[in-house]
Amino acid sequence: MLRLLWVGWVMHMKMLTRSAFNFWLGIVYPLFFATAAFFMFQSGDDPKPLLYASLGAAVMGIWGATSTAAGAALARERWTGTLELLVTAPAHFALILLPVTIAMATIGIYSMISTLVWGRLVFGIELEVGDPLAFVLAVPATVVSIGALGFLLAVAFVRFRQAWALGNMLEYPVWLVSGFLVPLTLFPDWVRPISWALAPTWGISAIRGAALGGSPYGDIALALSLGAGYTLAGILLLERALRTARVKASLSLS
Amino acid sequence: MSNTAPESRVPRGVRGGAGAWLRRAGGAAGQGRVGVRVFFVGGLISYRALFGWLSPWVFIPSLLVAPVFQILLFVYIGRSAALESDEFYVIGNGLQYASIPCVFAMTNIIAGERFQQTLGSILITPAPRLPLFVGRALPVVLNGFFVAAFGLVVGGLIVGIDVPASAYGPLALVTAVSALSCTGLGLLSAGLGLIVRETAVLSNVIFGILLVCTGANVPLDALPGWLSTAAQGLPFTHGIEAARLLADGAAFGEVARLVGSEGLIGIVYATAGYLLIRVLELHSRKHATLERA
């Protein structure tokens, strides 16, 4: 099982890094949002939010690289005519799909690095990581948990032909309510439970905690727990969706 | 070798003079009719095709929900940075989001045809190019206007900005001119689509530039000098400024110059885009590069 996950991840990383759309756009697109946010925070008097925003903007790329692509993951297999083959393979389909969405999230690390370098070179944002070990643990934990959220998304939208648009629609809301650029305290109270249910909230909190001081290990555990929860929910949903698809012969949506 | 051109078969007696003038006038009128037909029928087919693929499952999430959340994202960043009012971000992002339908749809008039392998068929037709491409721009302008207007209204209602009723009409006009202006930039992007394969990346980069540089989110005086100077040549910069002044109670006469600049910028981009398409079309014929991009 681990070998299948590993091989699936490596294969999709190779494919994604060779795609100009996924690779270059994954780096450049979040950079524009980061630049706008940096200019906005730089115009303020207090430099602290700039550092806060720098880390948030860096992690935005991980979700940006995942949301639309994960939504389209099954549709792409459908286009290429490989969905039926993958579903009927002896390995559980979840083991094939999960590394795909985690690879999508991993591509976001390029964006994270480029945003931090951009912030340092252009805006002079100096980042000193307070707890390097926690930082090294927090980044992959965030990637895996966001990849798991992407997996749930891909499975949830299995019946929609235009699932990429639904994934695309979720890009801004998650950027907003996960507190990437805005402290959660600014939102109305009813938004908080939504934020807590999102792994990216705990992922960015862990990364900030590791870099700026805080309690990163608890946040890492929460991000991973939510990731495990998404995976479990995704597998259950997938079982149901595949059973229905077999009964109604509706997998290809044709 | 005999001349087989239609003109050579015209009886000698009716050549020249009033007869020739009438024939030329008739020919010009015929060309005009063809141009008008290509403009409207081509535009209508393009509009139907646009909404053929732009199903509600794409239209609602991408063009109605997303702009509202972009507005909210920047409203909250603005509150966190304590930089500008909510109204600033609602108007800036509401208008700027029109770049998604305008730039992407225009770029796709080339990239989409290539994808469906119909680009060559279109470019060998004798149809006049100006109405062919401008006709396809018309539905894009209308769609861009609608998307921007929706974002402005819904974003404004959610955030609770106060705009005087007297500004609604002029704001609608500014929104339409801004959509037109951005469609001009989209036509230039469409021209680049003849030599760039990754047009989706190109369109997203244009969107990002407009997000940062037009004053939608960052006040122009907070940008580096060279960037704010460059922003004067981009769509939306003048439109957004005009819309903000109107929302603050300015009369249309006070912003007419800004609106004129916005429209002029759009015309310049559209002209440049049209010329680029023509030049690259000729280049592709000469070097057989139409499908190579």
Interface residues (C-beta under 8 A of the other chain):
Chain A: A20 F21 W24 L25 V28 Y29 L31 F32 F33 T35 A36 A37 F39 M40 F41 Q42 S43 G44 P49 A53 F160 R161 Q162 A165 L166 N168 M169 E171 Y172 P173 W175 L176 L181 V182 P183 L186 F187
Chain B: S55 W57 V58 P61 S62 V65 A66 F69 Q70 L72 L73 F74 Y76 I77 G78 R79 S80 A81 A82 L83 R197 E198 A200 V201 N204 V205 F207 G208 I209 L211 V212 N217 V218 P219 A222 L223
